[in-house]
Amino acid sequence: MKPVFSSQDMRENKFKAGLGYLVFFLPLVLCADSKLGKHCANQGLLLLIAAGLLSALLGILAGVPLLGFIAGLAIKLVWFAALVIGLLCFLQLTTNERAVELPYIGGLKILA
């Protein structure tokens, strides 16, 4: 389901809210009353949690002698991918005024 936001909320808060894809708590501070800000903060938090869990799982493999090097590279790749996804979502919001919901996990609501 595509989230719908008012044009005023989009116009006034798109940059501040978009920062939430990169640093999830910034919209909660900069535009606390914005529905768009809460959405972006939630998506950023979900992205952070997903990258952290995947890194933790790969970290278990990092202890295995032969797989350790590959797992270490994979952990770095996970965090790089999370950064790229966050940047792409930020750019989508600021340039096209389209709030992105992450696939598979975007429907979860942690921040109400």
Backbone as CSV, one residue per row, in Angstrom:
resi,resn,N_x,N_y,N_z,CA_x,CA_y,CA_z,C_x,C_y,C_z
1,MET,0.836,-1.178,0.000,0.000,0.000,0.000,0.882,1.243,0.000
2,LYS,0.651,2.108,-0.963,1.452,3.315,-1.090,0.987,4.364,-0.078
3,PRO,1.903,4.885,0.727,1.509,5.904,1.711,1.137,7.211,1.019
4,VAL,0.126,7.893,1.569,-0.347,9.157,1.007,-0.131,10.255,2.047
5,PHE,0.457,11.345,1.595,0.750,12.463,2.483,0.190,13.745,1.875
6,SER,-0.128,14.699,2.711,-0.670,15.961,2.210,0.405,16.724,1.436
7,SER,-0.043,17.524,0.497,0.914,18.292,-0.308,1.659,19.309,0.556
8,GLN,1.003,19.835,1.580,1.670,20.783,2.478,2.768,20.089,3.276
9,ASP,2.475,18.898,3.785,3.473,18.129,4.529,4.656,17.792,3.627
10,MET,4.366,17.398,2.394,5.424,17.059,1.443,6.282,18.282,1.129
11,ARG,5.637,19.402,0.888,6.346,20.629,0.512,7.224,21.144,1.660
12,GLU,6.697,21.124,2.865,7.412,21.709,4.002,8.473,20.783,4.600
13,ASN,8.266,19.479,4.516,9.109,18.567,5.293,9.860,17.521,4.480
14,LYS,9.819,17.584,3.147,10.403,16.480,2.382,11.907,16.322,2.608
15,PHE,12.638,17.402,2.716,14.086,17.273,2.933,14.387,16.757,4.336
16,LYS,13.740,17.372,5.339,13.983,16.959,6.723,13.516,15.525,6.957
17,ALA,12.387,15.169,6.376,11.879,13.803,6.537,12.756,12.810,5.790
18,GLY,13.236,13.184,4.621,14.074,12.297,3.819,15.363,11.909,4.513
19,LEU,15.834,12.759,5.392,17.040,12.419,6.157,16.820,11.187,7.033
20,GLY,15.565,10.878,7.311,15.239,9.710,8.120,15.620,8.399,7.477
21,TYR,15.707,8.376,6.155,16.153,7.161,5.480,17.622,6.880,5.781
22,LEU,18.367,7.925,6.119,19.802,7.784,6.399,20.095,7.746,7.895
23,VAL,19.467,8.628,8.655,19.632,8.691,10.115,18.217,8.760,10.691
24,PHE,17.701,7.636,11.149,16.273,7.499,11.402,15.691,8.484,12.405
25,PHE,16.445,8.967,13.373,15.874,9.806,14.414,15.798,11.292,14.043
26,LEU,16.445,11.711,12.971,16.436,13.132,12.611,15.043,13.692,12.339
27,PRO,14.169,13.010,11.585,12.831,13.573,11.384,12.013,13.647,12.672
28,LEU,12.298,12.772,13.610,11.579,12.812,14.878,11.935,14.055,15.677
29,VAL,13.112,14.610,15.405,13.553,15.826,16.080,13.206,17.065,15.253
30,LEU,13.461,17.012,13.942,13.314,18.178,13.080,11.871,18.474,12.687
31,CYS,11.068,17.442,12.489,9.660,17.647,12.108,8.798,16.606,12.826
32,ALA,8.691,16.767,14.114,8.065,15.766,14.979,6.582,15.554,14.681
33,ASP,5.874,16.555,14.208,4.435,16.436,13.970,4.094,15.984,12.561
34,SER,5.088,15.721,11.742,4.871,15.383,10.340,4.618,13.883,10.159
35,LYS,3.529,13.561,9.457,3.236,12.158,9.120,4.316,11.613,8.181
36,LEU,4.772,12.444,7.260,5.844,12.057,6.346,7.138,11.785,7.109
37,GLY,7.445,12.635,8.079,8.646,12.453,8.888,8.628,11.145,9.656
38,LYS,7.470,10.803,10.226,7.360,9.542,10.972,7.493,8.343,10.046
39,HIS,6.931,8.469,8.837,7.054,7.373,7.868,8.521,7.139,7.497
40,CYS,9.227,8.205,7.175,10.635,8.085,6.766,11.511,7.605,7.916
41,ALA,11.225,8.065,9.122,11.982,7.606,10.287,11.753,6.113,10.506
42,ASN,10.521,5.653,10.339,10.205,4.238,10.489,10.936,3.405,9.435
43,GLN,10.944,3.874,8.193,11.618,3.139,7.122,13.128,3.092,7.376
44,GLY,13.701,4.195,7.844,15.127,4.213,8.167,15.475,3.270,9.297
45,LEU,14.603,3.209,10.309,14.829,2.297,11.432,14.727,0.841,10.967
46,LEU,13.761,0.541,10.114,13.633,-0.814,9.580,14.863,-1.205,8.774
47,LEU,15.377,-0.269,7.985,16.581,-0.532,7.197,17.779,-0.787,8.107
48,LEU,17.910,-0.010,9.161,18.996,-0.186,10.125,18.898,-1.544,10.828
49,ILE,17.700,-1.916,11.247,17.508,-3.194,11.931,17.810,-4.359,10.998
50,ALA,17.323,-4.281,9.756,17.563,-5.361,8.789,19.058,-5.522,8.507
51,ALA,19.762,-4.418,8.317,21.204,-4.483,8.056,21.943,-5.015,9.282
52,GLY,21.526,-4.610,10.460,22.160,-5.095,11.685,21.959,-6.581,11.905
53,LEU,20.736,-7.066,11.667,20.477,-8.498,11.831,21.243,-9.328,10.810
54,LEU,21.265,-8.867,9.581,22.002,-9.595,8.553,23.505,-9.603,8.853
55,SER,24.008,-8.486,9.339,25.425,-8.423,9.715,25.729,-9.347,10.892
56,ALA,24.818,-9.427,11.842,25.020,-10.317,12.990,25.051,-11.777,12.542
57,LEU,24.160,-12.133,11.631,24.161,-13.508,11.119,25.447,-13.813,10.358
58,LEU,25.893,-12.872,9.562,27.155,-13.064,8.846,28.348,-13.049,9.801
59,GLY,28.218,-12.327,10.896,29.275,-12.284,11.897,29.518,-13.636,12.543
60,ILE,28.474,-14.442,12.625,28.642,-15.796,13.156,29.561,-16.593,12.235
61,LEU,29.382,-16.406,10.929,30.241,-17.105,9.963,31.667,-16.562,9.949
62,ALA,31.846,-15.345,10.414,33.174,-14.730,10.400,34.146,-15.467,11.312
63,GLY,33.625,-16.239,12.264,34.485,-17.002,13.162,35.032,-18.276,12.546
64,VAL,34.432,-18.712,11.451,34.894,-19.928,10.766,36.124,-19.575,9.935
65,PRO,37.215,-20.325,10.086,38.471,-19.941,9.431,38.389,-19.703,7.923
66,LEU,37.794,-20.578,7.174,37.779,-20.406,5.725,36.720,-19.410,5.256
67,LEU,35.633,-19.313,5.988,34.557,-18.416,5.594,34.685,-17.018,6.188
68,GLY,35.604,-16.859,7.105,35.735,-15.592,7.819,36.006,-14.407,6.915
69,PHE,36.902,-14.549,5.973,37.244,-13.454,5.074,36.059,-13.067,4.194
70,ILE,35.392,-14.077,3.658,34.231,-13.817,2.795,33.089,-13.196,3.607
71,ALA,32.873,-13.690,4.805,31.820,-13.144,5.659,32.133,-11.698,6.036
72,GLY,33.389,-11.394,6.292,33.780,-10.016,6.601,33.504,-9.075,5.442
73,LEU,33.789,-9.527,4.231,33.473,-8.716,3.050,31.971,-8.569,2.873
74,ALA,31.236,-9.637,3.138,29.784,-9.595,2.995,29.161,-8.627,3.994
75,ILE,29.706,-8.552,5.202,29.199,-7.608,6.198,29.390,-6.175,5.705
76,LYS,30.556,-5.886,5.150,30.804,-4.549,4.610,29.865,-4.250,3.452
77,LEU,29.588,-5.241,2.638,28.679,-5.081,1.510,27.246,-4.810,1.981
78,VAL,26.835,-5.457,3.051,25.494,-5.236,3.608,25.336,-3.784,4.046
79,TRP,26.321,-3.253,4.759,26.223,-1.868,5.231,26.318,-0.877,4.078
80,PHE,27.126,-1.191,3.076,27.200,-0.329,1.899,25.859,-0.336,1.156
81,ALA,25.250,-1.511,1.026,23.950,-1.614,0.359,22.884,-0.845,1.130
82,ALA,22.911,-0.906,2.454,21.944,-0.157,3.261,22.117,1.348,3.046
83,LEU,23.361,1.804,2.956,23.621,3.220,2.694,23.101,3.625,1.320
84,VAL,23.352,2.800,0.313,22.895,3.105,-1.048,21.375,3.114,-1.107
85,ILE,20.725,2.152,-0.469,19.262,2.116,-0.448,18.711,3.364,0.235
86,GLY,19.307,3.759,1.349,18.878,4.968,2.038,19.050,6.212,1.172
87,LEU,20.176,6.303,0.481,20.406,7.450,-0.408,19.415,7.482,-1.561
88,LEU,19.127,6.329,-2.144,18.171,6.275,-3.243,16.763,6.659,-2.780
89,CYS,16.375,6.214,-1.606,15.072,6.597,-1.056,15.021,8.100,-0.774
90,PHE,16.106,8.645,-0.234,16.194,10.087,0.022,16.060,10.872,-1.280
91,LEU,16.785,10.450,-2.310,16.718,11.139,-3.595,15.333,11.015,-4.228
92,GLN,14.703,9.872,-4.094,13.358,9.682,-4.631,12.367,10.638,-3.973
93,LEU,12.516,10.834,-2.682,11.613,11.733,-1.966,11.881,13.186,-2.320
94,THR,13.125,13.585,-2.322,13.434,15.001,-2.537,13.281,15.437,-3.990
95,THR,13.518,14.555,-4.947,13.428,14.970,-6.346,12.064,14.668,-6.968
96,ASN,11.471,13.527,-6.650,10.205,13.132,-7.268,9.005,13.265,-6.338
97,GLU,9.241,13.688,-5.101,8.201,13.798,-4.080,7.419,12.491,-3.954
98,ARG,8.164,11.413,-3.883,7.574,10.076,-3.754,8.198,9.387,-2.547
99,ALA,7.398,9.168,-1.521,7.884,8.481,-0.326,7.933,6.985,-0.606
100,VAL,9.090,6.384,-0.416,9.309,4.979,-0.741,9.045,4.119,0.488
101,GLU,8.397,2.983,0.243,8.233,1.981,1.287,9.124,0.803,0.909
102,LEU,9.973,0.384,1.817,10.917,-0.695,1.544,10.180,-1.997,1.220
103,PRO,10.674,-2.759,0.253,10.012,-4.027,-0.054,10.162,-5.028,1.093
104,TYR,9.162,-5.855,1.259,9.090,-6.940,2.254,8.962,-6.432,3.683
105,ILE,9.773,-5.487,4.100,9.749,-5.064,5.505,9.118,-3.693,5.694
106,GLY,8.836,-2.988,4.625,8.337,-1.613,4.710,6.975,-1.479,5.340
107,GLY,6.180,-2.536,5.338,4.852,-2.476,5.921,4.837,-2.559,7.438
108,LEU,5.950,-2.920,8.034,6.032,-3.000,9.495,6.054,-1.600,10.095
109,LYS,5.350,-1.418,11.190,5.320,-0.110,11.852,5.913,-0.245,13.252
110,ILE,7.092,0.334,13.422,7.739,0.339,14.723,7.450,1.672,15.415
111,LEU,7.601,2.740,14.657,7.336,4.083,15.167,5.916,4.473,14.763
112,ALA,5.049,4.601,15.726,3.630,4.897,15.414,3.426,6.361,15.084
